[in-house]
Amino acid sequence: MLLIYFQRHKNTFSHMTQANDLSLKTKWGQFGTLITVFFFWGFVAASNDILIPVFKKAFDLSQGQSQLVSVAFYVAYTVGSLIYAGISKGMGIDILNKIGYKNGIALGLVISAAGTLLFYPAANTGSFALMLSGLFIVGLGFSLQQIAANPLAIVMGDPKTGSQRLTMAGGVNNFGTTIGPLLVSFAIFGSVASANTEADIESVKIPYLILGLAFLLVAVFFKFSSVPNKIDLDAVAEEEASEDASKVLHKKSALQYPQLVLGMIAIFVYVGVEVATASNLPEYLEKQLGVPTQKIAPYISLYWASLMIGRWTGAVGAFDVSKGAKQILSFVMPYLAFAVFLLVNAIANHEISQFYIYAVIIAVMIVFDLLSKGNPVRMLLLFSLAGIASLLTGMFTSGITSAYAFTSVGLFCSTLWPCIFTIAVAGLGKNTNQGSSLLIMMIMGGGIVSWLQGLLADKMGIQFSYIAGVVCFAYLAFYAIRAKPLLKAQGIDFDKLQSGGTH
């Protein structure tokens, strides 16, 4: 949540003493502990894409009804944020400052573990509503973990590289999204060679009970770890991101800044297209390509691995290496992430040769990344246009070409969160934290857009339901075009400012 705050104060930090510079080195031990929760968020989010077709068959649902899985999970983030804000306001103090950031993460893990317990009675009674309730509670726990973990990732070292650490944590999150579908699919259907093709709801409860146990163990681990419980922000001096201080807009509320209001819609549709593309992909693969439910995991894994590919590239800046080495890593990291995807699928005994051609699409992403030159406005526009092209290609082609076109949406979504976040809170000054909270609440778009696309699929067929994603990307392109003059009027020009980690 504090990503942009620290980016905008990097000049202050650059003037610290050498002793302080040494103390600002990334605390890799603490950071390594912290990113375990990022892994869990990704693991569960991507695993939902396996649960959707399973629940659809087991409970005889329409495509729209099956997307309630996404609604329950992602709306929980918004509800959790509202509960957090309400309790904090009622107590007159930020609740994490009261109970501690480390304790907040541990509490969030316990809440998520309680949600997984509901899978057992839900499976025994065949209750879809109880399954959704379990996912909703898991999401509530994740929302508290997100609120605490994101600022911790920023402060575990030099704030100048905080955004790269957050991007690196996002890469770990996407490692979870890459292997989550594979492990959950194996737990439900068994090995690839198994003849089991039935969506047995009973087979869901044990994997999620094990997941709940893992949540509890990590909660205990966190409680006794060296991860800091308090964050001291008072030491950070206030400094506006505007090149021309006379143009800074000093407003009472974050909602009075047009870049934020438009950015809230942008976060809603961005998370929406990212989640909806994946959650409706199993239905597309089954209906259009004839891929049975028990064999969709590699494709879901590829989609989420695509986000990992982009985010591993963006994490390069967090490493203490020379500029030349970073340039080399910018080409190496995407293909290293792709190699991880191939490896985990090979271990799972999936045929991986069919995915080799995807390396060409990754090269396209790298070219777009280079063309953006680290400017978040330009990157948002280029990647949004690429996302539109990918979806239209998927809608008007067939076979494996269309499947790869849809999965490549993950590549072009990979860096959009920090781009939108950077643009939306630029120039907000003292209203930055309020603006950040409002943006995080819009994560619910992941559930709402998935559900709307599901309804479209019931009316016009699954392939052309992806028009929902085209509309989302079109808005993001509009936001990029509109944001530039809005920000320039406030003296903010990203071509002049140093890039702070949007890559």
C-alpha angles and dihedrals in degrees: 000000000000095000097112093038091063093041090057093051098049093112090058091053093047089066095056120118123269090253090056091046088059091050090052094062111123111274095225095181093057092039091052090056093046097053092061088082091050086056092053093050091055095042094055097038093055093040088062087069088063093046093053097069090038092054091042092060098036095050097030094239133170117241090257092051092048089058089066083088088069092041093054094047101044099037085057088068091059094044090048092051091049091049090049092050092046094051091045091051092046091051092044091231137077103269093221090056086055102045098024133249096259091048089048091057091047090050090049090053091052091051090050090048089055089055093054090054089067091065090074099059089035091058092044093052097034091236117163090185091056090049090053090048090054092051090047092055091047087054091049090056091047091053091059090045090051094050091053102035101050097061090042090057089054097051098045091097139339109357088216088072095034094106091052089052088051089050089049089052087051088054089055088048088056092048084061090049090050098054098029096078091046095052096042091047090051091048092052102037104020123224123352090252092054118114090218107121100153121111094230109188090200090066091062099065101066096051091051093046088054089049090052090052089051089052091054094047092050090047090057090044090052093048091060098034128105092248106130119255096201133046120206109210096162091085091064111092119221116252128160122233091224120111088210111046091192090068096052111123111226105198132166096230134037088226089068090070111089093207089060097046091049088042092056089058088045093055089047094054094037094056086039096058092040094054099033093054091057100037093053093042096087090058091049094048092050098043101038105026100028093236109158119232094252091058102047095087096091091055093048088046090052092052094054091039086059089064089048090053092055095042095048086056091051092050093065092095092064092068120092096233136120123279091251092052090050090053090052091047090052087068097035100048097061092054092042088057089047089052089054089054091050092047097051091046091048089052088051088055095245121148104256103176090085089065099054092092088063088079087077092057089050088056089056090054091051091052091052089047091054092047090055091061090206093296107138094207093051092043092050091052096045096045092045091054089047089051091053090050091050094051094045089049090052092048096050102037132059142217124022091338091066092045092054090045091057094044091050088066084080090062092054094044093051099091101026098094095065091040093055092040092052094050096043098054098034109126096008093120111178089007093063097102092047089050092048092054091050091051093050090052089062091069084098086084087083090069100035097050091045089054093047091050089049090054090049089051090055090053105037107014131270099271097056093039085082086081082090089067092047089057090050093051091045089058091049090053089049090050091052091050094045095044096061097065091037092056095040089056086059093048095257117133117168091197088067099038120080113254109257102199110303084113 
